[in-house]
Amino acid sequence: MYTALRLQRKLKQRLRSGEAEIVVVAPEPYMTYQPFLPEAAAGSISPRHVVVPLRRVLPHCTIVIGEARAIDHTKRTATVTTLASGEDGTGALEIEYDELVLAPGSVSRTLPVPGLADHGVGFKTIEEAIGLRNHVIEQMDIASATRDPAVRDAALTFVFVGGGYAGVEALAELEDMARYTSRYYHNIKAEDLKWILVEATDRILPEVGESLGRYAVRELRGRNIDVRLDTRLDSCEDRVAVLSDGSRFPTRTLVWTAGVKPAPLLAATGLPLDGRGRLACTAKLTVEGTEHAWSAGDAAAVPDLTAAETGRTTAPNAQHAVRQAKVLADNVVAALDGEPLTEYRHSYAGSVASLGLHKGVAHIYGRRLKGYPAWLIHRMYHLSRVPTFNRKARVLAEWTLAGLFKREIVSLGSLEHPRAEFELAAGRRPRPDGDDCQ
């Protein structure tokens, strides 16, 4: 989206004259600003303000909502299936192109853990974030109503696997939200909730440094969150999380955030990949040994020219992806005009992470901050980076209102099955709940 947005500005006259056309293929009609997913799950931000509608911000581009299944760069064609492909019987689209920008990002990296596919849920999309919020509140409703101690214990046990940004921030924000929500239940106390973070290595949040990682562990444990380091999830069959240290936790909530892997599309392109399955790119964001092909973000292995050691690539995070997109767009225009290309070079500014409301850690330009100052910097940084002034204003307004009024504690789980009530009224048996979290 950032690349298309900049190209739209740079090629304004050519787009108007018909000399150029920008086609954006995406599986969803919006871009998700993923750093805000934890706050959306906690109810601090409305879900619609975490996403940016492509048709609004890219009015001069052709938007195709679909999935690229294969790319034949020799013929310069992309095979795309759309929502209409299965309806009209015409099959997939063949889209021809002159310049190819591949930025499909990454998907959750899962392991062959027994029961994971049946009971786990990820945390990479707005749908998963909001579904998880609804699910957590519903589990509290179940625990409040049941007369079975085993069901109550499983409903109030929440297991998160993965101690990176996604896992720690999601757990911290949801724990904050659930602890606040518990005050409105007559028979649930905050200490009844059991939150468990499972991390296979000896530290969490490695991006912020070892000392801040240790502080984050102390902060979470101080909130009665069970942080298990050097521990793996061995099984989650029958809704029982079995850990490598021998612990067993009956649970109805298992959140998997243990890393990502490049989008499967890359393997269907025939373009050169590195050992981790990412596109092998040059510092100019072109695909190595290939003309008219470009990439950036999680899908691209881009040399880090600011690193002391050779052979190192830029970290797959939003900080690099947003900046790479601008350089990529400028280089595409330069290539069209026969001008020299620019190498991507950005010194790592640091990392910020939220540990819930008014709590966080930050490592910025060599300085380490924690607590409220780090949380404030976290919010300021991401507010400055979320695209469009419209979204910035809406997010800031929601934060301001959230500081003046109480949290919302409503679960709207029925949104996931909107026809259930009508089917019941029509005399049909409604579909099973089908909640992926359960």
C-alpha positions in Angstrom: 0.0 0.0 0.0 2.8 2.4 0.9 4.5 1.7 -2.5 1.3 2.2 -4.4 0.6 5.4 -2.5 3.9 6.9 -3.4 3.7 5.7 -7.0 0.3 7.3 -7.3 1.8 10.6 -6.3 5.0 10.3 -8.4 3.1 9.2 -11.6 0.1 11.5 -11.2 0.3 13.0 -14.7 1.0 9.7 -16.4 -1.9 8.1 -14.6 -4.2 10.8 -15.8 -3.0 10.6 -19.4 -3.3 6.8 -19.4 0.4 6.3 -20.0 0.7 4.4 -16.7 -1.6 2.1 -14.7 -1.1 0.8 -11.2 -2.8 -2.5 -10.3 -2.9 -3.5 -6.7 -3.8 -7.1 -5.9 -4.7 -7.8 -2.3 -6.8 -10.5 -0.5 -8.6 -7.9 1.6 -9.8 -4.4 0.6 -7.8 -2.8 3.4 -4.3 -2.7 4.9 -4.0 -3.6 8.5 -1.7 -1.5 10.8 -0.6 -4.5 12.8 1.1 -2.7 15.7 -2.4 -1.5 16.8 -3.9 -5.0 16.9 -3.3 -5.5 20.7 -5.0 -2.2 21.4 -7.9 -3.1 19.2 -8.2 -6.4 21.0 -8.3 -4.6 24.3 -10.9 -2.1 23.1 -8.7 0.9 23.2 -9.1 1.5 19.5 -12.1 0.7 17.3 -11.3 -2.1 14.7 -12.2 0.1 11.8 -9.5 2.6 12.7 -6.8 -0.1 12.6 -7.4 -0.7 8.9 -6.9 1.6 6.0 -9.4 1.1 3.0 -7.4 0.7 -0.2 -10.0 2.2 -2.5 -10.1 5.4 -0.4 -6.3 6.0 -0.2 -5.5 4.7 -3.7 -8.3 6.3 -5.9 -6.0 6.4 -9.0 -5.1 2.7 -8.7 -7.0 -0.3 -10.0 -7.8 -2.4 -6.9 -8.3 -6.2 -7.5 -9.5 -8.1 -4.4 -8.1 -11.5 -4.8 -5.1 -13.8 -4.3 -2.2 -14.3 -6.6 -1.8 -18.0 -7.0 1.2 -18.0 -9.3 3.5 -15.6 -11.2 5.2 -16.3 -14.5 7.8 -13.6 -14.7 9.1 -14.8 -18.0 5.7 -14.0 -19.6 5.1 -11.1 -17.1 1.7 -12.5 -16.0 0.1 -13.1 -12.6 -2.7 -15.6 -12.0 -5.2 -14.2 -9.6 -8.3 -15.7 -8.2 -11.1 -13.3 -7.0 -14.3 -13.6 -5.1 -16.1 -13.9 -8.5 -13.9 -16.7 -9.8 -16.0 -19.4 -8.3 -19.3 -17.6 -8.9 -19.2 -16.9 -12.6 -17.2 -19.9 -13.7 -14.7 -17.9 -15.7 -11.8 -19.0 -13.6 -8.7 -17.1 -12.5 -7.6 -13.8 -14.0 -4.4 -13.4 -16.0 -3.0 -10.0 -15.3 -0.2 -8.8 -17.4 2.4 -6.4 -16.1 5.6 -4.5 -17.0 7.0 -4.0 -13.5 6.3 -6.5 -10.6 6.3 -5.4 -6.9 6.0 -8.4 -4.6 5.1 -7.5 -1.0 2.8 -10.3 0.3 4.3 -10.1 3.8 4.4 -13.2 6.0 2.0 -15.7 7.6 2.0 -17.5 10.9 4.7 -20.1 11.3 3.1 -23.2 12.8 4.7 -26.4 14.0 3.3 -29.9 14.0 2.0 -29.7 17.6 -0.8 -32.2 18.2 -4.1 -30.3 18.5 -2.8 -26.9 17.4 -4.7 -26.7 14.2 -7.9 -27.7 16.1 -7.7 -25.3 19.1 -5.2 -22.6 18.3 -5.7 -19.1 17.1 -3.2 -16.6 15.6 -2.8 -12.9 16.1 -2.0 -11.4 12.7 -5.3 -10.1 11.5 -7.9 -7.7 12.8 -10.5 -10.5 12.6 -8.3 -12.6 14.9 -7.8 -9.7 17.3 -11.5 -8.9 17.7 -12.5 -12.5 17.7 -10.0 -13.1 20.6 -11.4 -10.1 22.6 -14.9 -11.5 22.2 -13.7 -14.9 23.1 -12.0 -13.8 26.3 -15.1 -12.0 27.6 -17.3 -15.0 26.6 -15.0 -17.3 28.6 -15.5 -15.1 31.6 -19.3 -15.4 31.0 -19.0 -19.2 30.9 -16.9 -19.2 34.1 -19.4 -17.0 35.8 -22.4 -19.2 34.9 -21.0 -22.8 35.1 -21.3 -25.0 38.2 -18.5 -27.3 37.0 -15.2 -26.3 38.6 -13.2 -27.9 35.8 -15.0 -25.9 33.1 -14.6 -22.7 35.1 -10.8 -23.4 35.5 -10.3 -24.1 31.8 -12.4 -21.0 30.8 -10.3 -18.7 33.0 -6.9 -20.1 31.7 -5.4 -18.3 28.8 -2.2 -19.7 27.2 -0.1 -17.6 24.8 2.8 -19.2 22.9 5.6 -16.9 21.7 7.4 -14.2 23.5 7.9 -11.7 20.7 6.0 -8.4 20.1 2.8 -10.1 19.1 2.5 -12.5 21.9 3.7 -10.2 24.7 1.6 -7.2 23.6 -1.5 -9.2 23.0 -1.3 -11.0 26.3 -0.5 -7.8 28.2 -3.3 -5.8 26.7 -5.9 -8.6 27.0 -4.9 -9.3 30.6 -5.3 -5.6 31.4 -8.8 -5.6 29.8 -9.9 -8.9 31.5 -8.7 -7.7 34.9 -10.7 -4.5 34.5 -13.7 -6.5 33.2 -13.6 -8.9 36.2 -14.8 -6.1 38.6 -18.3 -6.4 36.9 -18.7 -10.1 37.7 -20.1 -11.0 41.1 -18.2 -14.3 41.3 -14.9 -13.7 39.4 -11.9 -11.9 40.8 -8.8 -10.7 39.0 -6.7 -13.4 40.7 -9.0 -16.1 39.4 -7.7 -15.5 35.9 -4.7 -17.5 34.9 -2.4 -16.1 32.1 0.5 -18.2 30.9 3.2 -17.0 28.4 5.3 -19.8 26.9 8.6 -19.0 25.2 11.1 -21.5 23.8 14.2 -19.3 24.4 15.6 -17.8 27.6 14.2 -14.3 27.0 11.2 -12.3 25.7 11.1 -9.2 23.5 14.7 -9.8 22.2 14.4 -6.6 20.0 14.4 -4.3 23.0 17.6 -5.8 24.5 18.4 -8.2 27.3 18.0 -5.8 30.3 14.6 -4.5 29.1 13.5 -8.1 28.3 14.3 -9.1 31.9 12.3 -6.0 33.1 9.4 -7.1 31.0 9.4 -10.5 32.6 9.5 -9.0 36.1 6.6 -6.7 35.2 4.5 -9.5 33.8 5.2 -11.8 36.7 4.4 -8.9 39.1 0.9 -9.0 37.6 0.5 -12.7 38.4 1.3 -13.7 34.8 3.0 -17.1 34.6 6.0 -16.6 32.2 7.7 -19.9 31.2 11.1 -19.4 29.5 13.0 -22.2 27.8 9.7 -24.0 27.5 7.8 -25.4 24.5 4.2 -26.4 23.8 4.3 -30.2 23.2 0.6 -30.7 22.7 -2.8 -29.1 23.1 -5.1 -32.0 22.3 -8.5 -32.2 24.0 -8.0 -28.6 25.1 -5.2 -29.4 27.4 -1.9 -27.5 26.9 1.0 -29.8 27.7 4.4 -28.0 28.1 7.9 -29.4 27.8 8.5 -28.9 31.5 5.7 -31.4 32.3 3.0 -28.9 33.2 -0.5 -29.5 32.0 -3.1 -26.7 31.7 -6.8 -27.4 30.7 -7.6 -24.3 28.7 -10.2 -23.1 26.2 -7.9 -20.4 24.9 -4.6 -21.0 23.1 -3.0 -18.1 21.2 -0.1 -19.0 18.8 2.3 -16.2 18.1 5.5 -18.2 17.7 7.0 -16.5 14.7 6.2 -16.0 11.0 7.3 -17.4 7.7 7.3 -15.9 4.2 4.0 -16.0 2.3 3.5 -19.3 0.3 3.1 -17.3 -2.9 6.9 -16.7 -3.1 7.5 -20.4 -3.7 5.2 -20.2 -6.8 7.0 -17.3 -8.5 10.2 -19.1 -9.7 12.2 -16.1 -8.5 15.4 -16.6 -6.4 14.8 -17.2 -2.7 17.2 -17.2 0.3 17.6 -20.0 2.7 14.6 -18.8 4.8 12.2 -18.7 1.8 12.3 -14.9 1.3 13.1 -13.2 -2.0 16.8 -12.6 -2.5 17.0 -8.8 -3.1 19.7 -6.2 -3.7 20.1 -3.1 -1.7 18.2 -1.3 -4.5 15.2 -3.5 -3.7 15.3 -5.3 -7.0 15.1 -9.1 -7.0 18.6 -10.5 -7.5 19.5 -11.4 -11.1 16.0 -10.5 -12.3 14.9 -7.4 -14.2 11.6 -5.6 -13.6 10.9 -7.4 -10.3 11.0 -5.6 -6.9 10.2 -6.5 -3.3 10.2 -5.1 0.2 9.0 -5.9 3.7 8.8 -9.3 5.3 8.9 -11.1 2.0 12.3 -9.6 1.0 15.8 -10.4 2.2 17.4 -6.9 1.8 21.1 -6.4 2.6 21.5 -4.2 5.7 24.1 -1.7 4.6 24.3 -0.1 8.0 25.3 -3.4 9.8 28.9 -3.9 10.9 29.1 -7.5 9.6 28.6 -8.4 5.9 25.8 -10.6 4.8 23.3 -9.4 7.3 19.7 -8.5 6.2 17.3 -6.0 7.5 14.9 -7.1 10.2 11.4 -8.1 9.0 9.5 -5.3 10.8 7.3 -2.3 10.0 10.2 0.1 10.7 12.1 -1.1 7.6 9.1 -2.1 5.5 7.6 1.4 5.5 10.9 3.0 4.6 11.7 0.4 2.0 8.4 1.0 0.3 9.2 4.7 -0.3 12.7 3.8 -1.8 11.2 1.1 -3.9 8.6 3.4 -5.4 11.2 6.0 -6.1 13.4 3.4 -7.8 10.5 2.1 -10.0 10.0 5.7 -11.2 13.7 6.1 -11.7 13.9 2.9 -13.7 11.0 4.0 -16.0 12.9 7.3 -16.6 16.3 5.7 -17.1 17.8 7.3 -14.0 20.1 5.7 -11.4 18.6 3.7 -8.6 19.0 4.5 -4.9 20.2 1.9 -2.3 18.1 1.4 0.8 20.0 2.4 3.9 18.4 3.0 7.3 20.1 2.8 10.7 18.0 0.9 13.2 16.3 3.5 15.4 15.2 1.1 18.2 12.2 -0.8 19.4 9.1 0.0 21.5 6.6 -2.4 23.1 3.5 -2.0 25.2 2.9 -4.1 28.3 -0.7 -2.9 28.8 -2.2 0.5 29.7 0.5 3.0 30.9 3.2 0.3 30.9 5.9 -0.4 28.3 9.5 -0.8 27.3 11.5 1.2 24.7 15.1 1.1 23.4 15.4 4.3 21.3 18.7 5.5 19.9 20.6 3.7 22.6 18.5 4.9 25.5 16.4 2.5 27.5 13.1 3.5 28.9 10.4 1.6 30.9 7.1 2.2 32.5 4.9 5.2 31.6 7.5 7.1 29.5 8.1 4.0 27.3 4.4 3.4 26.9 3.9 7.1 25.9 6.7 6.9 23.3 5.1 3.7 22.0 1.9 5.5 21.4 3.5 8.6 19.9 5.7 6.6 17.5 2.9 4.4 16.1 0.5 7.4 15.9 3.1 9.1 13.7 3.4 6.0 11.5 -0.2 4.9 11.0 -1.1 6.0 7.4 -3.3 9.0 6.5 -4.2 12.0 8.6 -7.8 10.7 8.9 -6.6 7.6 10.8 -4.2 9.6 13.0 -7.0 11.9 14.0 -9.5 9.1 14.7 -7.0 7.1 16.8 -6.0 10.2 18.8 -9.6 11.0 19.5 -10.3 7.5 20.7 -7.3 7.5 23.0 -8.5 10.9 24.4 -12.1 9.6 25.0 -10.7 6.4 26.5 -8.9 8.5 29.1 -12.1 10.2 30.1 -14.5 7.3 30.2 -14.5 3.7 31.4 -13.5 0.8 29.2 -16.1 -1.0 27.1 -16.6 -4.6 28.2 -19.0 -5.8 25.6 -18.5 -9.1 23.7 -20.0 -9.1 20.2 -19.2 -12.7 19.4 -22.5 -13.1 17.5 -21.0 -10.9 14.8 -19.1 -14.0 13.6 -22.4 -15.8 12.9 -24.9 -13.1 12.0 -27.5 -15.5 10.4 -27.8 -17.8 13.5 -30.8 -15.8 15.0 -32.6 -15.7 11.6 -32.1 -19.4 10.9 -33.6 -20.2 14.4 -36.6 -17.9 13.7 -37.0 -19.6 10.3 -37.2 -23.0 12.0 -33.7 -24.2 11.0 -31.2 -25.4 13.5 -28.4 -22.8 13.7 -24.9 -23.8 12.9 -22.6 -24.8 15.7 -20.6 -22.0 17.4 -17.5 -22.8 15.4 -15.3 -20.5 17.5 -11.7 -21.2 16.4 -10.5 -20.2 19.9 -12.5 -22.9 21.6 
